[in-house]
Amino acid sequence: MSKIIRLEDILASKEYKEKELEYYRQKLEEIEQKMYWLNRDLEVTNIIIDMIEKEEVSVLGKNH
């Protein structure tokens, strides 16, 4: 078993790790954007529910 460490192998490993890290940074940014918009949508939904529960808006049925 060889215990020789090749600089070429270390550099290749470093490059692979840097690319992998960049990939996950991009995925994290995408997830954070999705979370932002989902939170905004949830806030609006909660406001609508709150307004309905407080009877601040009329609930329209099929007859209206």
Buried (B, 14 or more C-beta within 10 A) or exposed (E): EEEEEEEEEEEEEEEEEEEEEEEEEEEEEEEEEEEEEEEEEEEEEEEEEEEEEEEEEEEEEEEE
